[in-house]
Amino acid sequence: MTANRRFRRVVRIGPVQVATYYDGRGREKHTAACTAPRCGFSTDYDSRAAAELAARTHRCPVR
């Protein structure tokens, strides 16, 4: 099942993009996803600060 999410407040911190969206139940969520090839890092958070912290401290395992 694919989710059609509209991301807003998208910022890029290094190779990681942080964005805000509403989940299927109408709650505001924040995601951090790495755009580097073959990295695969992507997580959802309840707070924007947690997503930005994850983006700042992320280190890609594949280089």
C-alpha positions as CSV (number, residue, x, y, z in Angstrom):
1,M,0.0,0.0,0.0
2,T,1.5,3.3,-1.0
3,A,0.8,6.5,0.9
4,N,0.3,9.8,-0.9
5,R,2.0,12.2,1.5
6,R,2.5,15.9,0.9
7,F,5.7,16.9,2.5
8,R,6.2,20.5,3.7
9,R,9.0,22.4,5.4
10,V,11.6,20.3,3.6
11,V,15.2,21.1,4.6
12,R,18.4,19.4,3.6
13,I,21.1,18.7,6.2
14,G,24.1,17.1,4.5
15,P,22.7,14.1,2.5
16,V,19.6,13.9,4.7
17,Q,16.3,15.5,4.0
18,V,14.0,16.4,6.9
19,A,10.3,17.0,6.1
20,T,6.9,17.4,7.9
21,Y,3.7,15.6,6.9
22,Y,0.4,14.5,8.2
23,D,-0.1,10.7,8.6
24,G,-3.2,8.8,7.7
25,R,-4.8,9.7,11.1
26,G,-4.2,13.4,10.7
27,R,-1.3,13.6,13.2
28,E,1.7,15.7,12.3
29,K,4.8,13.6,11.8
30,H,8.4,14.4,10.8
31,T,10.7,12.2,8.7
32,A,14.4,12.1,8.1
33,A,15.6,10.3,4.9
34,C,19.1,10.0,3.5
35,T,19.4,10.6,-0.2
36,A,22.8,8.9,-0.7
37,P,22.9,5.9,-3.0
38,R,22.5,2.5,-1.2
39,C,22.1,4.1,2.2
40,G,18.5,3.2,3.1
41,F,18.2,5.4,6.2
42,S,14.7,6.7,6.7
43,T,12.8,7.2,10.0
44,D,9.7,8.9,11.3
45,Y,9.6,11.0,14.4
46,D,6.9,12.8,16.5
47,S,9.0,15.9,16.9
48,R,10.8,18.1,14.4
49,A,13.8,18.4,16.8
50,A,14.3,14.6,16.9
51,A,14.2,14.4,13.1
52,E,16.8,17.2,12.7
53,L,19.0,15.7,15.4
54,A,18.9,12.3,13.6
55,A,19.8,14.1,10.3
56,R,22.8,15.9,11.9
57,T,24.2,12.8,13.5
58,H,23.6,10.3,10.7
59,R,26.6,8.6,9.2
60,C,26.1,6.6,6.0
61,P,27.4,3.0,6.4
62,V,28.1,2.7,2.7
63,R,30.6,5.1,1.1
